[in-house]
Amino acid sequence: MINKLIDNIRKTGAPIVAGLDPMLKYVPEHLKVQAFEEYGETMKGAAEAVWLFNKEIVDNIYDLIPAVKPQIAMYEQFGIEGLVVYQRTVNYCKEKGLVVIGDVKRGDIGSTSEAYAIGHLGKVQVGSKVCKGFDEDFITVNPYLGSDGVKPFVKVCKEEKKGIFVLVKTSNPSSGEFQDRLIQEAADGNGTASRPLYEVVGEKVVEWGADCMGDSYSYVGAVVGATYPEQGKVLRKMMPKAFILVPGYGAQGGKGKDLVHFFNEDGLGAIINSSRGIIAAYMQEEYAKYGAEHFAEASRAAVIAMRDDIAGALEAK
Amino acid sequence: MINKLIDNIRKTGAPIVAGLDPMLKYVPEHLKVQAFEEYGETMKGAAEAVWLFNKEIVDNIYDLIPAVKPQIAMYEQFGIEGLVVYQRTVNYCKEKGLVVIGDVKRGDIGSTSEAYAIGHLGKVQVGSKVCKGFDEDFITVNPYLGSDGVKPFVKVCKEEKKGIFVLVKTSNPSSGEFQDRLIQEAADGNGTASRPLYEVVGEKVVEWGADCMGDSYSYVGAVVGATYPEQGKVLRKMMPKAFILVPGYGAQGGKGKDLVHFFNEDGLGAIINSSRGIIAAYMQEEYAKYGAEHFAEASRAAVIAMRDDIAGALEAK
């Protein structure tokens, strides 16, 4: 699947992933009216509104981008009905040829991580039959529990040729609270050496991924926020074979020129996520002219602008 | 809800939570046959088998225990159908008067954590209506993203009088890989001070919970594994008002006598989880006499033994 992601990036010339993180406040009024007329102001109505929104956006941008990243929390907030639409969105995007990165940030102790891994990336044995669950292509994984919490995901990645992105340095303002804390290493001749926790985690990403390589990159990638370009530079060098999923473009602050160091010399190695910046483009001044009726065309324009911004920055590198 | 948890513990004399983490291999053959006859060897059939299993266990132990902790991964592995049974289990246990701790280990950046928080503990606005999602009483939360990833959960806890348990020191063998790493603090006169990451997180738990107190304990608790009693002792003192959820009893190794230091002088402050040890008791030599047909009676016997083990250890303290 890492090979397919790279193929898709080459085909589109866009190392971009569209974050399908639909809050109800982003969904234009006419879609909400349509969904609520059919299902009422219920969880099912909300989920249907999200589905109509997602579908129209995907239909308008799927030819421009290699991948989408639905954020499961935005579906889970609507309970079972929301998760039904998460599943429908995953399936639909795969039918459209997109790589689907499930932003689920799961992670637990070994046997429990195994259940998440088979439920999202693998297959589950039911009696004599083998069934598939959510069946994303990639998912994001939280490393706080350590190797035995991450390795069950790596095992399923190997079996299924799928992938994970491990949280290393997240894009949010307080990510440094724990991730930047200086870890005391064995003292050397000149006193005590130390380095931030995210580097310790980054080193583990390399270790976990060493044994499951696609043609040029590992099945095990990392999440590093666009909002921390300096840390991105260090982590890029530390994890040369790890694809980096970079959230935080646009709405969270990062721009193309800040992101060039997330890429390797081969022009690959990073995929930049934008969520609000794409799916709620019509709510921004820049794309307001499209109006709520043509929200998905605004999304398309935002994808093109983002693609060109990143391509320009990479050329100027 | 922390007050209800404490009331329930006092009523039952058992600071115990039963982990409803049903792997299909724990479900007795006759229930699988029954479920597969109705729904086939499908995700729905698997989920139904899990439901039959859960219901019979809950019916046999609900009067003995204050709370249950369904592990959502074990349901999520069966996709939507599994999550439907997760929801049914949550609802059923609440009807039985049990406090439900959803072991979901969610955590993300601010706006996304907010979606998880309202989906699991709060309410979601749909048009003019207010709807509820999974509606557990407590959930577990992963702190790796820092304060802005945790505070949205705390906010909903305040509004709903519900609670969270933040992962501080987990029970798994490699939990130390990151959680035990020594964090370099500001140097004092005698050189560089340092302490493990789990203490830094524990300190934050105190801070997050200070402002949302029940009668005697905070809505914000912590997860500390039974398998690390020495760390438990330190964390107990550091977080006097935090209830500690202690996984790892029995199958993972901990026993009553190892756990006394997780409790405060008031005999409260900790709730010990056992999953396999209770729900798969009939598969252990000790309870084999019950047989697969009477698996839920074996669970009852295991709960009574666990209650007595912990009560004995607390008396001897």
Chai-1 contact restraints between the chains, C-beta under 6 A:
chainA,res_idxA,chainB,res_idxB,connection_type,confidence,min_distance_angstrom,max_distance_angstrom,comment,restraint_id
A,F36,B,G127,contact,1.0,0.0,6.0,A-B,restraint_1
A,E41,B,V126,contact,1.0,0.0,6.0,A-B,restraint_2
A,E41,B,G127,contact,1.0,0.0,6.0,A-B,restraint_3
A,E41,B,S128,contact,1.0,0.0,6.0,A-B,restraint_4
A,E41,B,K129,contact,1.0,0.0,6.0,A-B,restraint_5
A,M43,B,C131,contact,1.0,0.0,6.0,A-B,restraint_6
A,A46,B,V126,contact,1.0,0.0,6.0,A-B,restraint_7
A,Q71,B,T112,contact,1.0,0.0,6.0,A-B,restraint_8
A,A73,B,D108,contact,1.0,0.0,6.0,A-B,restraint_9
A,A73,B,T112,contact,1.0,0.0,6.0,A-B,restraint_10
A,A73,B,A115,contact,1.0,0.0,6.0,A-B,restraint_11
A,A73,B,Y116,contact,1.0,0.0,6.0,A-B,restraint_12
A,M74,B,A115,contact,1.0,0.0,6.0,A-B,restraint_13
A,E76,B,G119,contact,1.0,0.0,6.0,A-B,restraint_14
A,Q77,B,A115,contact,1.0,0.0,6.0,A-B,restraint_15
A,Q77,B,I118,contact,1.0,0.0,6.0,A-B,restraint_16
A,Q77,B,G119,contact,1.0,0.0,6.0,A-B,restraint_17
A,Q77,B,V124,contact,1.0,0.0,6.0,A-B,restraint_18
A,G79,B,G133,contact,1.0,0.0,6.0,A-B,restraint_19
A,G79,B,F134,contact,1.0,0.0,6.0,A-B,restraint_20
A,I80,B,L83,contact,1.0,0.0,6.0,A-B,restraint_21
A,I80,B,V84,contact,1.0,0.0,6.0,A-B,restraint_22
A,L83,B,I80,contact,1.0,0.0,6.0,A-B,restraint_23
A,L83,B,L83,contact,1.0,0.0,6.0,A-B,restraint_24
A,V84,B,I80,contact,1.0,0.0,6.0,A-B,restraint_25
A,Q87,B,I80,contact,1.0,0.0,6.0,A-B,restraint_26
A,K105,B,D108,contact,1.0,0.0,6.0,A-B,restraint_27
A,D108,B,A73,contact,1.0,0.0,6.0,A-B,restraint_28
A,D108,B,K105,contact,1.0,0.0,6.0,A-B,restraint_29
A,I109,B,N172,contact,1.0,0.0,6.0,A-B,restraint_30
A,T112,B,Q71,contact,1.0,0.0,6.0,A-B,restraint_31
A,T112,B,A73,contact,1.0,0.0,6.0,A-B,restraint_32
A,A115,B,A73,contact,1.0,0.0,6.0,A-B,restraint_33
A,A115,B,M74,contact,1.0,0.0,6.0,A-B,restraint_34
A,A115,B,Q77,contact,1.0,0.0,6.0,A-B,restraint_35
A,Y116,B,A73,contact,1.0,0.0,6.0,A-B,restraint_36
A,I118,B,Q77,contact,1.0,0.0,6.0,A-B,restraint_37
A,G119,B,E76,contact,1.0,0.0,6.0,A-B,restraint_38
A,G119,B,Q77,contact,1.0,0.0,6.0,A-B,restraint_39
A,V124,B,Q77,contact,1.0,0.0,6.0,A-B,restraint_40
A,V126,B,E41,contact,1.0,0.0,6.0,A-B,restraint_41
A,V126,B,A46,contact,1.0,0.0,6.0,A-B,restraint_42
A,G127,B,F36,contact,1.0,0.0,6.0,A-B,restraint_43
A,G127,B,E41,contact,1.0,0.0,6.0,A-B,restraint_44
A,S128,B,E41,contact,1.0,0.0,6.0,A-B,restraint_45
A,K129,B,E41,contact,1.0,0.0,6.0,A-B,restraint_46
A,C131,B,M43,contact,1.0,0.0,6.0,A-B,restraint_47
A,G133,B,G79,contact,1.0,0.0,6.0,A-B,restraint_48
A,F134,B,G79,contact,1.0,0.0,6.0,A-B,restraint_49
A,N142,B,N142,contact,1.0,0.0,6.0,A-B,restraint_50
A,N142,B,Y144,contact,1.0,0.0,6.0,A-B,restraint_51
A,Y144,B,N142,contact,1.0,0.0,6.0,A-B,restraint_52
A,Y144,B,Y144,contact,1.0,0.0,6.0,A-B,restraint_53
A,L145,B,T170,contact,1.0,0.0,6.0,A-B,restraint_54
A,L145,B,N172,contact,1.0,0.0,6.0,A-B,restraint_55
A,L145,B,S175,contact,1.0,0.0,6.0,A-B,restraint_56
A,G146,B,S174,contact,1.0,0.0,6.0,A-B,restraint_57
A,G146,B,S175,contact,1.0,0.0,6.0,A-B,restraint_58
A,G146,B,E177,contact,1.0,0.0,6.0,A-B,restraint_59
A,G146,B,F178,contact,1.0,0.0,6.0,A-B,restraint_60
A,S147,B,S174,contact,1.0,0.0,6.0,A-B,restraint_61
A,S147,B,E177,contact,1.0,0.0,6.0,A-B,restraint_62
A,D148,B,N172,contact,1.0,0.0,6.0,A-B,restraint_63
A,D148,B,P173,contact,1.0,0.0,6.0,A-B,restraint_64
A,D148,B,S174,contact,1.0,0.0,6.0,A-B,restraint_65
A,T170,B,L145,contact,1.0,0.0,6.0,A-B,restraint_66
A,N172,B,I109,contact,1.0,0.0,6.0,A-B,restraint_67
A,N172,B,L145,contact,1.0,0.0,6.0,A-B,restraint_68
A,N172,B,D148,contact,1.0,0.0,6.0,A-B,restraint_69
A,P173,B,D148,contact,1.0,0.0,6.0,A-B,restraint_70
A,S174,B,G146,contact,1.0,0.0,6.0,A-B,restraint_71
A,S174,B,S147,contact,1.0,0.0,6.0,A-B,restraint_72
A,S174,B,D148,contact,1.0,0.0,6.0,A-B,restraint_73
A,S175,B,L145,contact,1.0,0.0,6.0,A-B,restraint_74
A,S175,B,G146,contact,1.0,0.0,6.0,A-B,restraint_75
A,E177,B,G146,contact,1.0,0.0,6.0,A-B,restraint_76
A,E177,B,S147,contact,1.0,0.0,6.0,A-B,restraint_77
A,F178,B,G146,contact,1.0,0.0,6.0,A-B,restraint_78
A,R181,B,I183,contact,1.0,0.0,6.0,A-B,restraint_79
A,L182,B,Q184,contact,1.0,0.0,6.0,A-B,restraint_80
A,I183,B,R181,contact,1.0,0.0,6.0,A-B,restraint_81
A,Q184,B,L182,contact,1.0,0.0,6.0,A-B,restraint_82
A,Q184,B,Q184,contact,1.0,0.0,6.0,A-B,restraint_83
A,Q184,B,S194,contact,1.0,0.0,6.0,A-B,restraint_84
A,T192,B,T192,contact,1.0,0.0,6.0,A-B,restraint_85
A,S194,B,Q184,contact,1.0,0.0,6.0,A-B,restraint_86
